[in-house]
Amino acid sequence: MKKADVGNIIEFRDGLQGIVEKVNENSVIVDLTYMDNYRDLELDQRTVVNHKNYRVVKESAV
């Protein structure tokens, strides 16, 4: 399993996607406003996802 880096787009929990803002030892902090339907889903702006529970969809260009 590859850990995400800051700026990567990850997918988790039934198709939710977000941009990684911070990488911690066991988890990442993800900005969910990346999704087009973010407002419709009524989610918090950020969430924490364990490294075991996501996959990297797109790596950052940096």
MODELLER restraints for C-alpha pairs under 7 A, 6 or more apart:
rsr = mdl.restraints
at = mdl.atoms
rsr.add(forms.Gaussian(group=physical.xy_distance, feature=features.Distance(at['CA:3:A'], at['CA:51:A']), mean=6.49, stdev=0.5))
rsr.add(forms.Gaussian(group=physical.xy_distance, feature=features.Distance(at['CA:4:A'], at['CA:56:A']), mean=6.27, stdev=0.5))
rsr.add(forms.Gaussian(group=physical.xy_distance, feature=features.Distance(at['CA:5:A'], at['CA:20:A']), mean=6.80, stdev=0.5))
rsr.add(forms.Gaussian(group=physical.xy_distance, feature=features.Distance(at['CA:5:A'], at['CA:23:A']), mean=6.63, stdev=0.5))
rsr.add(forms.Gaussian(group=physical.xy_distance, feature=features.Distance(at['CA:6:A'], at['CA:20:A']), mean=5.00, stdev=0.5))
rsr.add(forms.Gaussian(group=physical.xy_distance, feature=features.Distance(at['CA:6:A'], at['CA:21:A']), mean=5.33, stdev=0.5))
rsr.add(forms.Gaussian(group=physical.xy_distance, feature=features.Distance(at['CA:6:A'], at['CA:22:A']), mean=5.80, stdev=0.5))
rsr.add(forms.Gaussian(group=physical.xy_distance, feature=features.Distance(at['CA:6:A'], at['CA:23:A']), mean=6.63, stdev=0.5))
rsr.add(forms.Gaussian(group=physical.xy_distance, feature=features.Distance(at['CA:7:A'], at['CA:19:A']), mean=5.75, stdev=0.5))
rsr.add(forms.Gaussian(group=physical.xy_distance, feature=features.Distance(at['CA:7:A'], at['CA:20:A']), mean=5.23, stdev=0.5))
rsr.add(forms.Gaussian(group=physical.xy_distance, feature=features.Distance(at['CA:7:A'], at['CA:21:A']), mean=6.40, stdev=0.5))
rsr.add(forms.Gaussian(group=physical.xy_distance, feature=features.Distance(at['CA:7:A'], at['CA:60:A']), mean=5.06, stdev=0.5))
rsr.add(forms.Gaussian(group=physical.xy_distance, feature=features.Distance(at['CA:8:A'], at['CA:19:A']), mean=5.69, stdev=0.5))
rsr.add(forms.Gaussian(group=physical.xy_distance, feature=features.Distance(at['CA:8:A'], at['CA:20:A']), mean=5.53, stdev=0.5))
rsr.add(forms.Gaussian(group=physical.xy_distance, feature=features.Distance(at['CA:8:A'], at['CA:56:A']), mean=6.82, stdev=0.5))
rsr.add(forms.Gaussian(group=physical.xy_distance, feature=features.Distance(at['CA:8:A'], at['CA:58:A']), mean=5.79, stdev=0.5))
rsr.add(forms.Gaussian(group=physical.xy_distance, feature=features.Distance(at['CA:8:A'], at['CA:59:A']), mean=4.55, stdev=0.5))
rsr.add(forms.Gaussian(group=physical.xy_distance, feature=features.Distance(at['CA:8:A'], at['CA:60:A']), mean=4.79, stdev=0.5))
rsr.add(forms.Gaussian(group=physical.xy_distance, feature=features.Distance(at['CA:9:A'], at['CA:17:A']), mean=6.74, stdev=0.5))
rsr.add(forms.Gaussian(group=physical.xy_distance, feature=features.Distance(at['CA:9:A'], at['CA:18:A']), mean=5.51, stdev=0.5))
rsr.add(forms.Gaussian(group=physical.xy_distance, feature=features.Distance(at['CA:9:A'], at['CA:19:A']), mean=4.56, stdev=0.5))
rsr.add(forms.Gaussian(group=physical.xy_distance, feature=features.Distance(at['CA:9:A'], at['CA:20:A']), mean=6.32, stdev=0.5))
rsr.add(forms.Gaussian(group=physical.xy_distance, feature=features.Distance(at['CA:9:A'], at['CA:56:A']), mean=6.07, stdev=0.5))
rsr.add(forms.Gaussian(group=physical.xy_distance, feature=features.Distance(at['CA:9:A'], at['CA:57:A']), mean=5.53, stdev=0.5))
rsr.add(forms.Gaussian(group=physical.xy_distance, feature=features.Distance(at['CA:9:A'], at['CA:58:A']), mean=5.08, stdev=0.5))
rsr.add(forms.Gaussian(group=physical.xy_distance, feature=features.Distance(at['CA:9:A'], at['CA:59:A']), mean=6.43, stdev=0.5))
rsr.add(forms.Gaussian(group=physical.xy_distance, feature=features.Distance(at['CA:10:A'], at['CA:17:A']), mean=5.54, stdev=0.5))
rsr.add(forms.Gaussian(group=physical.xy_distance, feature=features.Distance(at['CA:10:A'], at['CA:18:A']), mean=5.68, stdev=0.5))
rsr.add(forms.Gaussian(group=physical.xy_distance, feature=features.Distance(at['CA:10:A'], at['CA:19:A']), mean=6.47, stdev=0.5))
rsr.add(forms.Gaussian(group=physical.xy_distance, feature=features.Distance(at['CA:10:A'], at['CA:54:A']), mean=6.32, stdev=0.5))
rsr.add(forms.Gaussian(group=physical.xy_distance, feature=features.Distance(at['CA:10:A'], at['CA:55:A']), mean=5.55, stdev=0.5))
rsr.add(forms.Gaussian(group=physical.xy_distance, feature=features.Distance(at['CA:10:A'], at['CA:56:A']), mean=4.41, stdev=0.5))
rsr.add(forms.Gaussian(group=physical.xy_distance, feature=features.Distance(at['CA:10:A'], at['CA:57:A']), mean=5.11, stdev=0.5))
rsr.add(forms.Gaussian(group=physical.xy_distance, feature=features.Distance(at['CA:10:A'], at['CA:58:A']), mean=6.97, stdev=0.5))
rsr.add(forms.Gaussian(group=physical.xy_distance, feature=features.Distance(at['CA:11:A'], at['CA:17:A']), mean=4.44, stdev=0.5))
rsr.add(forms.Gaussian(group=physical.xy_distance, feature=features.Distance(at['CA:11:A'], at['CA:18:A']), mean=6.83, stdev=0.5))
rsr.add(forms.Gaussian(group=physical.xy_distance, feature=features.Distance(at['CA:11:A'], at['CA:54:A']), mean=5.55, stdev=0.5))
rsr.add(forms.Gaussian(group=physical.xy_distance, feature=features.Distance(at['CA:11:A'], at['CA:55:A']), mean=5.50, stdev=0.5))
rsr.add(forms.Gaussian(group=physical.xy_distance, feature=features.Distance(at['CA:11:A'], at['CA:56:A']), mean=6.46, stdev=0.5))
rsr.add(forms.Gaussian(group=physical.xy_distance, feature=features.Distance(at['CA:11:A'], at['CA:57:A']), mean=6.29, stdev=0.5))
rsr.add(forms.Gaussian(group=physical.xy_distance, feature=features.Distance(at['CA:12:A'], at['CA:53:A']), mean=6.18, stdev=0.5))
rsr.add(forms.Gaussian(group=physical.xy_distance, feature=features.Distance(at['CA:12:A'], at['CA:54:A']), mean=4.53, stdev=0.5))
rsr.add(forms.Gaussian(group=physical.xy_distance, feature=features.Distance(at['CA:12:A'], at['CA:55:A']), mean=6.69, stdev=0.5))
rsr.add(forms.Gaussian(group=physical.xy_distance, feature=features.Distance(at['CA:17:A'], at['CA:32:A']), mean=6.53, stdev=0.5))
rsr.add(forms.Gaussian(group=physical.xy_distance, feature=features.Distance(at['CA:17:A'], at['CA:35:A']), mean=6.31, stdev=0.5))
rsr.add(forms.Gaussian(group=physical.xy_distance, feature=features.Distance(at['CA:18:A'], at['CA:30:A']), mean=5.54, stdev=0.5))
rsr.add(forms.Gaussian(group=physical.xy_distance, feature=features.Distance(at['CA:18:A'], at['CA:31:A']), mean=5.23, stdev=0.5))
rsr.add(forms.Gaussian(group=physical.xy_distance, feature=features.Distance(at['CA:18:A'], at['CA:32:A']), mean=4.53, stdev=0.5))
rsr.add(forms.Gaussian(group=physical.xy_distance, feature=features.Distance(at['CA:18:A'], at['CA:33:A']), mean=7.00, stdev=0.5))
rsr.add(forms.Gaussian(group=physical.xy_distance, feature=features.Distance(at['CA:18:A'], at['CA:34:A']), mean=5.47, stdev=0.5))
rsr.add(forms.Gaussian(group=physical.xy_distance, feature=features.Distance(at['CA:18:A'], at['CA:35:A']), mean=6.73, stdev=0.5))
rsr.add(forms.Gaussian(group=physical.xy_distance, feature=features.Distance(at['CA:19:A'], at['CA:30:A']), mean=5.37, stdev=0.5))
rsr.add(forms.Gaussian(group=physical.xy_distance, feature=features.Distance(at['CA:19:A'], at['CA:31:A']), mean=5.15, stdev=0.5))
rsr.add(forms.Gaussian(group=physical.xy_distance, feature=features.Distance(at['CA:19:A'], at['CA:32:A']), mean=6.80, stdev=0.5))
rsr.add(forms.Gaussian(group=physical.xy_distance, feature=features.Distance(at['CA:19:A'], at['CA:34:A']), mean=6.56, stdev=0.5))
rsr.add(forms.Gaussian(group=physical.xy_distance, feature=features.Distance(at['CA:20:A'], at['CA:28:A']), mean=6.45, stdev=0.5))
rsr.add(forms.Gaussian(group=physical.xy_distance, feature=features.Distance(at['CA:20:A'], at['CA:29:A']), mean=5.89, stdev=0.5))
rsr.add(forms.Gaussian(group=physical.xy_distance, feature=features.Distance(at['CA:20:A'], at['CA:30:A']), mean=4.52, stdev=0.5))
rsr.add(forms.Gaussian(group=physical.xy_distance, feature=features.Distance(at['CA:20:A'], at['CA:31:A']), mean=6.39, stdev=0.5))
rsr.add(forms.Gaussian(group=physical.xy_distance, feature=features.Distance(at['CA:21:A'], at['CA:29:A']), mean=5.57, stdev=0.5))
rsr.add(forms.Gaussian(group=physical.xy_distance, feature=features.Distance(at['CA:21:A'], at['CA:30:A']), mean=5.60, stdev=0.5))
rsr.add(forms.Gaussian(group=physical.xy_distance, feature=features.Distance(at['CA:21:A'], at['CA:31:A']), mean=6.53, stdev=0.5))
rsr.add(forms.Gaussian(group=physical.xy_distance, feature=features.Distance(at['CA:22:A'], at['CA:28:A']), mean=5.66, stdev=0.5))
rsr.add(forms.Gaussian(group=physical.xy_distance, feature=features.Distance(at['CA:22:A'], at['CA:29:A']), mean=5.15, stdev=0.5))
rsr.add(forms.Gaussian(group=physical.xy_distance, feature=features.Distance(at['CA:23:A'], at['CA:29:A']), mean=6.55, stdev=0.5))
rsr.add(forms.Gaussian(group=physical.xy_distance, feature=features.Distance(at['CA:26:A'], at['CA:50:A']), mean=5.89, stdev=0.5))
rsr.add(forms.Gaussian(group=physical.xy_distance, feature=features.Distance(at['CA:26:A'], at['CA:51:A']), mean=5.98, stdev=0.5))
rsr.add(forms.Gaussian(group=physical.xy_distance, feature=features.Distance(at['CA:27:A'], at['CA:48:A']), mean=6.52, stdev=0.5))
rsr.add(forms.Gaussian(group=physical.xy_distance, feature=features.Distance(at['CA:27:A'], at['CA:49:A']), mean=5.38, stdev=0.5))
rsr.add(forms.Gaussian(group=physical.xy_distance, feature=features.Distance(at['CA:27:A'], at['CA:50:A']), mean=4.09, stdev=0.5))
rsr.add(forms.Gaussian(group=physical.xy_distance, feature=features.Distance(at['CA:27:A'], at['CA:51:A']), mean=5.05, stdev=0.5))
rsr.add(forms.Gaussian(group=physical.xy_distance, feature=features.Distance(at['CA:28:A'], at['CA:48:A']), mean=5.68, stdev=0.5))
rsr.add(forms.Gaussian(group=physical.xy_distance, feature=features.Distance(at['CA:28:A'], at['CA:49:A']), mean=5.44, stdev=0.5))
rsr.add(forms.Gaussian(group=physical.xy_distance, feature=features.Distance(at['CA:28:A'], at['CA:50:A']), mean=6.46, stdev=0.5))
rsr.add(forms.Gaussian(group=physical.xy_distance, feature=features.Distance(at['CA:28:A'], at['CA:51:A']), mean=6.91, stdev=0.5))
rsr.add(forms.Gaussian(group=physical.xy_distance, feature=features.Distance(at['CA:29:A'], at['CA:46:A']), mean=6.76, stdev=0.5))
rsr.add(forms.Gaussian(group=physical.xy_distance, feature=features.Distance(at['CA:29:A'], at['CA:47:A']), mean=5.76, stdev=0.5))
rsr.add(forms.Gaussian(group=physical.xy_distance, feature=features.Distance(at['CA:29:A'], at['CA:48:A']), mean=4.62, stdev=0.5))
rsr.add(forms.Gaussian(group=physical.xy_distance, feature=features.Distance(at['CA:29:A'], at['CA:49:A']), mean=6.54, stdev=0.5))
rsr.add(forms.Gaussian(group=physical.xy_distance, feature=features.Distance(at['CA:30:A'], at['CA:46:A']), mean=5.42, stdev=0.5))
rsr.add(forms.Gaussian(group=physical.xy_distance, feature=features.Distance(at['CA:30:A'], at['CA:47:A']), mean=5.40, stdev=0.5))
rsr.add(forms.Gaussian(group=physical.xy_distance, feature=features.Distance(at['CA:30:A'], at['CA:48:A']), mean=6.20, stdev=0.5))
rsr.add(forms.Gaussian(group=physical.xy_distance, feature=features.Distance(at['CA:31:A'], at['CA:45:A']), mean=6.00, stdev=0.5))
rsr.add(forms.Gaussian(group=physical.xy_distance, feature=features.Distance(at['CA:31:A'], at['CA:46:A']), mean=4.63, stdev=0.5))
rsr.add(forms.Gaussian(group=physical.xy_distance, feature=features.Distance(at['CA:31:A'], at['CA:47:A']), mean=6.90, stdev=0.5))
rsr.add(forms.Gaussian(group=physical.xy_distance, feature=features.Distance(at['CA:32:A'], at['CA:38:A']), mean=6.75, stdev=0.5))
rsr.add(forms.Gaussian(group=physical.xy_distance, feature=features.Distance(at['CA:32:A'], at['CA:45:A']), mean=5.50, stdev=0.5))
rsr.add(forms.Gaussian(group=physical.xy_distance, feature=features.Distance(at['CA:32:A'], at['CA:46:A']), mean=5.67, stdev=0.5))
rsr.add(forms.Gaussian(group=physical.xy_distance, feature=features.Distance(at['CA:33:A'], at['CA:45:A']), mean=6.09, stdev=0.5))
